[in-house]
């Protein structure tokens, strides 16, 4: 069941990508998306999650599904 769901989601993302950016390469988008990291920080008694910059074609994954990328800094 999990393999079918993963396959379905991959095909759906490929289709959405082709509609917003026909020249986009799915493998490159996923590779760039995998490079995005998040780090939990504590400062002055407050906790934050900070993500790295979206590089390359990572933003296309968010654009394809109609979602905004998460903010760079989120206070918990």
C-alpha positions as CSV (number, residue, x, y, z in Angstrom):
1,X,0.0,0.0,0.0
2,X,2.8,2.4,0.9
3,X,4.5,1.8,-2.5
4,X,1.3,2.6,-4.4
5,X,0.8,5.8,-2.4
6,X,4.4,6.9,-3.0
7,X,4.0,6.1,-6.7
8,X,0.7,8.0,-6.9
9,X,2.1,11.1,-5.1
10,X,5.2,11.1,-7.4
11,X,3.0,10.9,-10.5
12,X,0.8,13.7,-9.2
13,X,3.7,15.9,-8.5
14,X,5.2,15.2,-11.9
15,X,1.9,16.2,-13.5
16,X,1.6,19.4,-11.4
17,X,5.2,20.3,-12.1
18,X,4.7,20.0,-15.9
19,X,1.7,22.3,-15.7
20,X,3.5,25.1,-13.9
21,X,7.0,24.6,-15.3
22,X,7.1,22.3,-18.4
23,X,10.9,22.7,-18.5
24,X,11.4,21.5,-14.9
25,X,13.2,18.3,-14.3
26,X,11.5,16.2,-11.6
27,X,14.8,14.6,-10.3
28,X,16.4,18.0,-10.0
29,X,13.4,19.5,-8.1
30,X,13.5,16.6,-5.7
31,X,17.3,16.8,-5.2
32,X,17.1,20.5,-4.5
33,X,14.2,20.0,-2.2
34,X,16.2,17.3,-0.3
35,X,18.9,19.9,0.4
36,X,16.5,22.1,2.4
37,X,17.3,21.6,6.1
38,X,15.7,22.9,9.3
39,X,17.5,23.6,12.7
40,X,15.9,24.1,16.0
41,X,17.5,27.0,18.0
42,X,17.0,28.4,21.5
43,X,17.8,32.1,22.2
44,X,16.9,34.1,25.3
45,X,14.5,31.4,26.4
46,X,12.6,31.3,23.1
47,X,12.7,28.5,20.6
48,X,12.9,28.9,16.8
49,X,13.1,26.7,13.8
50,X,15.3,28.1,11.0
51,X,15.3,26.6,7.5
52,X,18.0,26.9,4.9
53,X,17.5,28.9,1.7
54,X,15.5,27.3,-1.1
55,X,18.1,26.8,-3.8
56,X,17.9,25.7,-7.4
57,X,14.4,24.4,-8.4
58,X,13.2,23.5,-4.9
59,X,10.6,26.4,-5.0
60,X,9.0,24.7,-8.0
61,X,7.7,21.9,-5.8
62,X,5.8,24.4,-3.6
63,X,4.6,26.4,-6.6
64,X,3.3,23.2,-8.3
65,X,1.2,22.2,-5.3
66,X,0.0,25.7,-4.7
67,X,1.7,26.1,-1.3
68,X,3.9,28.8,0.1
69,X,7.3,27.6,1.3
70,X,7.7,27.7,5.1
71,X,9.0,31.0,6.5
72,X,12.8,31.1,7.1
73,X,12.4,31.6,10.8
74,X,9.4,30.3,12.9
75,X,9.0,30.9,16.6
76,X,7.7,27.9,18.5
